[in-house]
Amino acid sequence: MNLGTILYVEDDENDVFIMQYALKKALIVHVLKVLTDGAQAIRYLGGEGQFSNREQYPMPFLVLLDLKLPKESGFNVLKWIRARPSIHTLQVVVLSSSNHPDDIHRAHALGANAYLTKPPTPVGLIEMAGSLKFLDR
């Protein structure tokens, strides 16, 4: 049974660990694929190179996207997604530690479905992960 895939693009190991824990605690049972830079995310979503095997690297129904990433920023990844007709409707939630109004405005202007500021505590992240259930497919 395909539970659906969530792609989490985050370069901070601690945030990845906490998110994995938070999703488990929030009873979100989808497969979580983690990438650590924006260039990897673009290759994954484009099915390029090692990511061409869609059985091993399925197209996600949701992307959780950090903004401050190595190689390609989250803004560039979001812009790339929205420019591709085959995936331009993919749900993208920006998940950033920045609550700067310019970042929030830019993310929405580029087509983010939502912008969530990372809570400073694991408990807050668990609660936030629970709110992602509204995006469940």
Secondary structure, 3 states (H helix, E strand, C coil): CCCCEEEEECCCHHHHHHHHHHHHHCCCCCEEEEECCHHHHHHHHHCCHHHHCCCCCCCCCEEEECCCCCCCCHHHHHHHHHCCCCCCCCEEEEEECCCCHHHHHHHHHCCCCEEEECCCCHHHHHHHHHHHHHHCC
